[in-house]
Amino acid sequence: METIKNNLPEKKPLEHLKEGVAPIMACIGTRDDFEKEPTLGLTDRLGFWGENKQNLFVDYYAYPYENNAKGIKNAGEKTYAISEISDLNKFSLKYKNCTGVIVSGQDKTNGKNISFFTHQDSMKVLPEGEVRRQFLADLKWRLKEMESRCIPGTIDAVIFGGNYLNSDVEEKKDPNHKFGPRTEFEKNYKDSIHLLSEQISDVLGFQPTIIAGPKTTMGSDDAIYDNEHRRLYLRRPEIGETSSESFKPEAVEGREEQWKKEWK
């Protein structure tokens, strides 16, 4: 069994956070890890994923009218989903190629943590076109809203999800492209990280942390965010030694050789 991995902040304090403000942290494990670990707060509910008054389901796969009713920005089914800013816990399922963003800060009115949470498909938001334009506009709107609503020095932002697979090997599994054209997994992941980090740094003035690197095997991530404690629980099919580590966006190219060593 893999051991649950806690992605803790760097020893050096994060410069964009004032003293005493905790960064977003992540706890990463497999399904078995979370089922056998009773001490991690919300993880006892990871097998349920129930939406209720405390937990908001940010469903990338939902029909637009369902997400619109919950204030979740989207450009249609299986494009992207960006939650409203609130003090709710938030979760989403089946991040395959998709990435997620969490931005958290302390509300100016009451000092409580508030956040928004996303699930976006790189295959939809990277190519030039209407979906990309709408996604960037909606993401920037939420970022600016966080900036205006939160106490300065309390906002943190992280990126997670995505995969870094061997595109040549994956193409051989589908030589006739029965399931669609070749996917450049390596390039898509890097482009997604750079696109998201640029939007965040442009508005908030600091680079986000990639709180967990990409999956290096097929499968999907499930994610739940504990808003009050600023803790992300990320459930993966397998835990890679290097691919699960956190890093800053400018380091993505330098990590590639280590991720390739995890390919099977």
Helices and strands as residue ranges (DSSP letters): E 5-7, E 25-29, H 31-36, G 41-45, E 55-57, H 64-69, E 80-82, E 89-95, E 99-106, E 113-120, H 122-125, H 130-149, E 156-161, H 167-172, H 185-204, E 209-210, E 221-226, E 231-235, G 249-251, H 252-260
